[in-house]
Amino acid sequence: MGVRLRFTLLYGVLFLISGAGLLAITAAFSVSRTTHVAPPGTGQPPAEQIARLQEELASASAAHTRQLLAGALVGLAVMLLISLVLGRAAAGRVLRPLRRITAATRRITADNLHSRLAVAGPADEVKALADTIDDLLGRLEESFAAQRRFVADASHELRTPLATVRAAIDVAEAKPAPPAEVVRLAGRVRTELDQLERLLEGLLVLARAQHGALDGRTPLAVRSLIPAGVPVEGADFVTVGNPVLLARMVSNVVDNARRHNDPGGWMRVTLRDGTLVVENDGPVLDPGQVATLGQPFRRLGADRTGSGTGLGLAIASAVASAHGGSLGLRARPGGGLRVEIRLP
């Protein structure tokens, strides 16, 4: 039996019950009070007796009409309340499968895409919806698995040619008395290889944070994630997550504050109530451009390019989001940047 047919039968039964109840209440009012007409007195002229009977019949008819109207109004009010109660109960029963589907769907995240709704019951619209969601979850699981395989394969396949080029440079430099041009070229190539390896590592970490399952979750003190030698203010707190990714997130934010600081400027790291705040000194920044720094390869001007990859804050934002938190960026009025990471 489909949902449409069940709704049709349910509404039909409710209307039938309401109509029957209304008729019963009205009938009860109509028979509860019966107006008796007194017999005509003797000795009165027939014309007066007829006039008197007509008046009494009109009065009885008006009273009966008022009685029926009052009964109908009372019955309507009572049946309205009963209909609301029955309708609420019926709607709750009909929508119960949808509430179960909604609750089960909300419990499914990127970490447990293997879960399914597996709704049992007749082949109606509700089960068709649940089966469609299960099919969608299956396709999402396959897509996430393919992305994880790509990250793992790329980590190996892209590092192999880089290692080969680096080995070739080492061999060229290891020859007896290599030409100065070879040494100079080898140094430039090695510098570019280091930059390329940092970029590759950043891209792989970003892909893992955005599309990979966060395995190895463990409780961590946030203060322990901050690089050694960095002064920290405020009270420490504990979060649950992947230690490697969380440490990378914190180090990226701290390194960004160090790299883009004024000479002799200051940097401050503060912990409070599930929030890590990193602030640094520097030039006044455009708030509109600062809001885009959490995206890959976004930088502010040529003075912020340096030797970075443009992925540090993007990785930090992705890691925070993967752990159920957020990363906020704000330009300080006096110059510099304020990075605020909220963690559950």
C-alpha positions in Angstrom: 0.0 0.0 0.0 1.5 3.3 -1.1 1.8 6.5 1.0 -0.8 8.3 -1.1 -3.3 5.6 -0.6 -2.6 5.4 3.2 -3.0 9.2 3.5 -6.3 9.0 1.5 -7.7 6.3 3.7 -6.5 8.0 6.9 -8.1 11.4 6.0 -11.3 9.6 4.9 -11.6 7.8 8.2 -10.9 11.0 10.2 -13.6 12.9 8.2 -16.0 10.1 8.7 -15.4 10.0 12.5 -15.7 13.8 12.7 -19.0 13.8 10.8 -20.4 11.0 12.8 -19.5 12.7 16.0 -20.9 16.0 14.9 -24.2 14.3 14.0 -24.4 12.4 17.3 -23.9 15.6 19.4 -26.5 17.5 17.4 -29.0 14.6 17.7 -28.4 14.4 21.4 -29.2 18.1 21.8 -32.3 17.7 19.6 -33.8 14.9 21.7 -32.6 16.1 25.1 -35.2 18.8 25.4 -38.7 18.2 23.9 -41.1 21.1 24.0 -44.7 20.0 25.0 -47.6 22.0 23.8 -50.4 22.3 26.3 -53.8 21.0 25.1 -56.3 23.6 24.1 -58.5 24.9 26.9 -62.2 24.1 26.8 -64.8 26.8 26.4 -62.6 28.9 24.1 -63.7 29.9 20.6 -62.2 27.8 17.9 -60.5 30.8 16.3 -58.7 31.7 19.6 -57.7 28.0 20.1 -56.2 27.9 16.6 -54.3 31.2 17.1 -53.0 30.0 20.5 -51.8 26.7 19.0 -50.0 28.5 16.1 -48.2 30.7 18.6 -47.1 27.7 20.7 -46.0 25.8 17.6 -43.9 28.8 16.3 -42.4 29.3 19.8 -41.5 25.5 19.9 -40.0 25.6 16.4 -37.8 28.6 17.3 -36.7 27.0 20.5 -35.9 23.8 18.6 -34.0 25.7 16.0 -31.9 27.5 18.7 -31.3 24.1 20.4 -30.1 22.6 17.1 -27.8 25.6 16.5 -26.3 25.4 19.9 -25.8 21.7 19.5 -24.1 22.2 16.2 -21.8 24.8 17.6 -20.9 22.7 20.6 -20.4 19.7 18.4 -18.2 21.7 16.0 -16.0 22.9 18.9 -15.6 19.5 20.4 -14.9 17.8 17.1 -12.4 20.5 16.2 -10.4 19.6 19.4 -10.8 15.9 18.7 -9.7 16.3 15.1 -6.6 18.3 16.1 -5.6 15.6 18.5 -6.3 12.8 16.1 -4.6 14.6 13.3 -1.5 15.2 15.3 -1.3 11.6 16.3 -1.9 10.4 12.8 0.7 12.8 11.3 3.2 11.6 13.9 2.6 8.0 12.9 2.8 8.7 9.2 6.0 10.8 9.5 7.7 8.5 11.9 9.6 6.7 9.1 10.8 10.0 7.7 12.1 11.1 11.1 14.0 7.8 11.4 15.5 8.3 7.9 16.5 11.9 8.8 18.1 10.9 12.1 20.0 8.1 10.4 21.2 10.3 7.5 22.5 12.9 9.9 24.6 10.3 11.7 26.4 9.4 8.5 29.6 11.4 7.9 32.7 11.0 5.7 34.1 8.6 8.4 31.3 6.1 8.1 30.0 6.2 4.6 29.7 2.5 4.7 26.6 2.8 6.9 23.2 2.4 5.2 19.6 3.2 6.2 18.4 -0.2 5.2 14.7 0.7 5.8 12.4 -2.3 5.9 8.7 -2.3 5.0 6.4 -2.2 2.0 7.6 -0.9 -1.3 6.1 2.6 -1.0 7.4 6.1 -1.5 9.2 6.2 1.9 11.1 3.0 1.2 11.9 4.3 -2.3 13.4 7.5 -0.8 15.5 5.4 1.7 16.8 3.2 -1.1 17.7 6.2 -3.2 19.6 7.7 -0.2 21.4 4.3 0.2 22.4 4.3 -3.5 23.7 7.9 -3.1 25.7 6.9 -0.1 27.2 4.0 -2.1 28.3 6.3 -4.9 29.7 8.8 -2.4 31.7 6.0 -0.7 33.1 4.9 -4.0 34.0 8.5 -4.9 35.8 9.0 -1.5 37.6 5.7 -1.9 38.8 6.7 -5.3 40.1 10.0 -4.0 41.9 8.3 -1.2 43.5 5.9 -3.7 44.5 8.8 -5.9 46.2 10.5 -2.9 48.1 7.3 -2.0 49.1 6.7 -5.6 50.1 10.3 -6.3 52.2 10.3 -3.1 54.3 7.5 -4.6 54.2 8.2 -8.3 55.0 11.9 -8.0 57.9 11.4 -5.6 59.6 8.8 -7.7 60.6 11.1 -10.6 61.7 13.8 -8.1 63.9 11.4 -6.3 65.4 10.3 -9.7 66.2 13.9 -10.7 67.7 14.6 -7.3 69.9 11.4 -7.6 71.0 12.5 -11.1 72.1 15.9 -9.7 74.0 14.3 -6.8 75.8 12.0 -9.4 76.7 15.0 -11.5 78.1 16.9 -8.5 80.0 13.9 -7.2 82.2 13.6 -10.4 85.8 14.7 -9.9 86.2 18.4 -10.5 82.8 19.2 -11.9 82.5 22.4 -13.9 81.4 25.5 -12.0 78.4 25.9 -14.4 77.3 22.3 -13.4 77.6 23.1 -9.7 75.7 26.3 -10.1 73.0 24.7 -12.2 72.7 21.8 -9.8 72.2 24.2 -6.9 69.4 26.0 -8.7 67.7 22.7 -9.6 68.0 21.4 -6.1 66.4 24.5 -4.8 63.5 24.2 -7.2 63.2 20.5 -6.3 62.9 21.4 -2.6 60.2 23.9 -3.5 58.4 21.3 -5.7 58.6 18.7 -2.9 57.1 21.1 -0.4 54.3 22.0 -2.9 53.6 18.3 -3.5 53.5 17.5 0.2 51.2 20.4 0.8 48.8 19.3 -2.0 48.8 15.8 -0.6 48.1 17.0 2.9 45.3 19.3 1.6 43.7 16.4 -0.3 43.9 14.2 2.7 42.3 16.8 4.9 39.5 17.6 2.4 38.7 14.1 1.2 40.3 11.5 3.5 38.8 9.8 6.5 40.4 11.1 9.7 41.8 7.9 11.2 43.7 7.7 14.5 41.6 10.2 16.4 42.9 10.7 19.9 42.6 13.3 22.7 45.3 16.0 22.4 46.3 19.0 24.5 46.5 21.9 22.0 49.5 23.4 23.7 51.5 20.2 22.8 50.8 20.9 19.1 52.5 24.4 19.2 56.1 24.3 18.0 58.7 24.5 20.7 60.0 27.9 21.6 56.8 29.7 20.8 55.4 31.6 23.8 51.8 30.7 24.6 49.3 32.6 26.7 46.0 31.4 28.2 44.7 28.1 29.5 45.3 24.8 27.6 42.4 22.7 26.4 41.9 19.3 24.9 40.5 18.4 21.5 40.1 15.1 19.7 41.5 14.5 16.3 44.3 13.2 14.1 47.7 14.2 15.7 49.6 14.6 12.5 47.0 16.8 10.7 46.4 18.9 13.8 50.1 19.5 14.3 50.4 20.4 10.7 47.5 22.9 11.0 49.1 24.6 14.0 52.6 24.7 12.6 51.3 26.2 9.3 49.5 29.0 11.1 52.5 29.8 13.3 55.0 29.6 10.4 52.7 31.9 8.4 52.8 34.5 11.2 56.6 34.2 11.4 57.2 34.5 7.7 55.0 37.4 7.1 56.0 39.6 10.0 57.9 42.8 10.1 61.5 42.7 11.0 61.6 43.0 14.8 57.8 42.5 14.9 55.9 40.5 17.5 53.8 37.4 17.4 51.3 36.2 20.0 49.7 32.8 20.5 46.6 32.6 22.8 44.5 29.6 24.0 41.1 30.1 25.4 37.8 28.1 25.5 38.4 25.8 22.6 40.0 28.6 20.5 43.6 29.0 19.2 44.4 32.6 18.2 47.6 33.5 16.4 48.4 37.2 15.8 51.3 38.9 14.3 52.6 42.4 13.5 53.0 43.6 9.9 51.6 46.0 7.3 48.0 47.0 7.2 46.1 44.4 5.0 43.0 44.7 2.9 40.1 42.9 4.8 38.6 41.8 1.5 41.7 40.1 0.3 42.4 38.6 3.8 39.1 36.7 3.6 40.5 34.7 0.6 43.7 33.6 2.2 42.1 30.3 3.3 41.9 29.2 -0.3 44.7 27.4 -2.1 47.4 29.6 -3.8 46.0 32.9 -2.5 48.6 35.4 -1.4 48.7 39.1 -0.6 51.1 40.9 -2.9 54.6 40.1 -4.1 56.0 40.6 -0.6 54.1 37.6 0.7 55.2 35.1 -2.0 58.7 34.3 -0.6 59.5 30.6 -0.5 56.0 29.5 0.5 53.7 27.3 -1.5 50.5 29.3 -0.9 48.9 26.3 0.7 49.6 26.8 4.4 46.4 28.6 5.5 44.3 26.5 3.0 45.6 23.3 4.7 44.9 24.7 8.1 41.4 25.7 7.1 40.7 22.2 5.6 42.1 20.4 8.7 40.0 22.6 11.0 36.8 21.9 9.0 37.6 18.1 8.8 37.7 18.1 12.7 34.3 19.9 13.0 36.0 23.3 13.6 36.6 26.5 11.7 39.4 28.9 10.8 38.7 32.6 10.7 41.0 35.3 9.2 40.9 39.0 10.1 43.1 41.9 9.3 44.2 43.7 12.5 43.4 47.5 12.5 47.0 48.3 13.4 48.5 46.0 10.8 49.2 42.3 10.7 46.9 39.3 10.7 44.7 37.5 13.3 44.0 33.8 12.7 41.4 32.2 15.0 40.9 28.4 15.0 37.9 27.0 16.8 38.1 23.3 17.7 35.4 21.1 19.2 
